[in-house]
Amino acid sequence: MQKSPKPRLICLTLACCSMFPALIFLLSGSEISAADQTQTLRVLCYNIHYGQGTDGKYDVARLAKVINDTKPDLVALQEVDVGVKRSGRVHEAQRLAELTGLAVRFGPTQHYEGGLFGNAVLTRLPILDVMIQPLPYTESTPQLVTYPRGAVIVTVRGQNGKPLRFISTHFQHNLPEDRIEEAKAINRLFTSDSETPTILAGDMNATPDAEPIQILLEQWTNAIDEKATPTAPSTRPRSRIDYIFFRPAADFEVIETKVIDEPLASDHRPVFAVLKWKQK
């Protein structure tokens, strides 16, 4: 979303010189009015595969270009490396912030190769609050490798001062029962507050008909295209496992939603949605 132009200032000097000049502020068309308090949000969800593309190269700048091309207001990132050996000790979250001009908050879920691995949020909106929330998962064993799971929650301020909560998360990749418990935890943790509109985005590692998604749909609305376009693997996508959800349903209107045709920068294709946020 392009930056809104600054309100135009028109100064009218009253005829009576004993009075101070009156200042009248006229809001441009992109600003909210009392009658129509809405804001358009461009939202992206992207599992960046710790910076590694399908050509085997680590290229954060390539990922930043994919992000910049969508002109997003809010970006949920998964599989983000910070100081990890495999990706050259790069602080990928900070580097993406520098390359996109967006603010960033990183939510680590585990230590890995001398660094940290987890989720992140990029945003163009003013940040009010940040929280990192662990999610249920089964401990790894020599027989079955699993990973700790969590969510990073960033509360931002809308253009009329109202708060909006934005969540980036990543469900377990190889244990269906973990994904079910993680979906239940998301519902339990983030749906009791009906006053704060919330957007949830992430790699749920579950197809639209799977139980974790059905659990989420008990409390959330899925901003998904009619065909449920697959997102992974990015070269020849077969499964839709990346999503953007929102709640309450009455606070948002889906203007556009699609999967971006990008097969190289990551092993997932990014999901993009334009939402109209009706601020009460």
N, C-alpha and C positions, 0 to 999 in steps of 0.2 A: 504494500500500500504506500502510495506516495505521501510524503509529509504534507500535512495540511498547511496551506498558506497562513501567514499570520493575519489576525483580524485587522481589517483596514480601519484606520483611525481618522475620523473626520472631526475637526474642531470647528465649532460654530461660535463666533464671537458675538455676544449679545450687544445690542445698541447701547445699553446703559454701561458706561465705562466704570461705574462703581461696583459692578458685579464681576465675579471671576468668569472667564470663558467656560462655557459648558462643553463637556466632552461626551460625545456620543459614539459608541462603539457599534459598528455594523459587522455582524458575523458573515463570513464568506459562506458559500453554498455547501462546503464540506463540513461545516460546524453544525452542532446540534442546535435545535430550537426547542422551546418549551413544549410545542405541539408534537414534535417528532423526535424523540430522544433515541436515536438508533446509531449504531456504529458498525461499519463493515470491517470484518476481521479476515485476514488472509492467513490460513493455518496450514502448516506443513508438518508431516510426520515422516521421519527418515531414520532407518537403521543404517548407520554408515560403515558397518563392518570394520571397525577400528581403523578407518582410513584406507583400507586396502580395496582396490578395485578388482574387477574380474580379470584383468590382465596381470594381476599379481603385484602391481605397483602401489606403493603408499603415496597418496597424493591428496593432501587436505585442500589445496587450492582448487582442485577439480571438484571436490564436494562443495566448496564455497560457491563456485560458479552455478552449480545446480540449484543451490539455495537462493542465491541472488536473483536468478532468472524468474523466480516466482514472486519476488517482491513481498516477502512474508512479514506479518506482524508478530506471529508466534510460531516457533519451531520446536518440535519435540524430537530429540535425538536419542538413539539407543546405540549401544556398543561403542562407547567413546573411551579412548585411551588417554591417560594423562601420565606422562613419564614412564611409559611401558617400553621395555627393551625392543619388542618385535616391531614397533612403529617408530623407532629411532628416538625414543625419550621425548617426543614432541608433546606439548600440552595442547592436545587437539581441541579442547573446548575453548581455550583462550585464543588459539590461532584462528578458529572459525569466527569468533567474535571480532577479531581484528580485520578479517577479510570481508565480513559482511556488514560491519558497522553496527551490529546489534549487541545488546547487553547479554551476558551469559551467566548461567548458574549451573554448576556441576553437582551431580548427586552420585557419589561413588557407591558401588555395591560390593566390591571386593578388592583386595590387593592382588596384583598380578605382575610377575616379572619385574619387580622393583618399583612398580608404579601403581596406579589405580585404574579401575575399569568400572564403567557404569553408564548412567543416563545424564542428559543435559537438556537445558532449555535455552533457546535464544529468543530475545524479544525486543521489539521496538517500543513497547509501552513502559511507562514508569513502574519500577518494581517496589512493591510495598512489603512483601514478606517472602521468606523461603523456608521450606521444610524438606527434610529427607526422611522417607518412611520405608523401613524394611518390610518385606512381604514374606509370607510363609514359603518355605521350601524344604526339600529333603536334603539332608547332609550328603555330600559326596562320599563315595566309597571306592576302593580299588576296582570293584566290579562295575560301578556305574558313576560316571563323572557328571556332577550337577554343578550349578552355580548359584550363589546367593542372589536373591531378587529383591528389587525395591522400586521406589518411585521418587522422583523429585517434583515437588509441588511449589509453583511460583505464583504468588498473588500479585496481579498488576492492577493499575488504575486506568479505568476507561476515561474517555474524553470529558465526561460530565462528573468525574470524581468517583464513580461507582467501582467497587472491586470486582475483579474477575479472577477465578482460580484456573490455572493451567497445569496439567499433570502429564509428565512423560514417564512411561513405564515399559517394562520388558518381562514377559512371562517366561517360565521355564520351557526349555526347548525339547526335552526328552521324557518328561513325566506328566502324563495327562492329569493325574491326581493333584500334582502341584498347581497346574494351571487352573483347575477348578477351585482350589483353596485361595489362590491369588485373586481370582475374580470375586469370590465371596468377600475377601478382605477389602478390595476396592469398594464394593458396595457398602460394606459396614463402615468404612473409614470416611468416605467422602460423599455420602448421600443424606446424612442426618441434618446437615445445615442447608435448609431449603432457601435461605436468603442469599447465598452466594452462588451466582451462576458459574458453572464449571465446564471446562473442556478437557477431555481425557484423550490422550493419543499415545499409541505405542505399538510395539510388535508383540501381539498376543500369542503368537505361535499356535493359532487355532483358526480353523476355517469358519465361515459364517454360521454353518449349521451345527458346530461343535458345542458341547455343554458350557465351556467357559464364556463363549459369546452370548449364549442364551441366558446365562446368569446375569451378565452385564446388561442385557436388554430389558431385564426386569426393572432397572432403574435409569437407564441411559437410552438416548436415541443415537442411532448409528448414521453418520453422515457418509453413506456409501452409495456408489453409483448402482443403477439398476442391474447391471451385469455382474456386479461384484468382481470387477477386474482383478486378476491375480497380481501379486506383487513379488513373489519369490519362486524360484531363483530369478534374478534380474535378466539373465540372458534369454531364458525361455520360461517365463513365469507360468506356474501351474496352480499355485495356491494363493488365496487371499488370506494373509495373516497379519497385515498392518492396517490400523484403523484410526479414525477420528470419531469420538463420541461427544455428546454434550447433554447437559441437563440444567434446569428444567426445560422440557421441550418447548414450552410456550415462550421462553425467553430468546429463542433463536429461530432463524429461518435459513435454510440451505439455499444459497444462490447458485453455487457450482460445486461439484465434487468430481475428482478424477484421479487416476493413477498416472504419474508422469512417465513417459516412455524414455527411460534412461538406463541402459543396460550395462554401462561401463564403470561408473564411479564407485559402486557398491554391489554387494550381492542381493540387495533388496532394491525395488523401485520405490520412490517416495510417493506418499499419498498427500493430495492437496485438496483443500476445501475453502470456499469463500462463504462465510457465515454472516448474516445480519444479526447483530446483538441488539435486542430491544431493551434498552435500559429504563427501568421503572423509577 
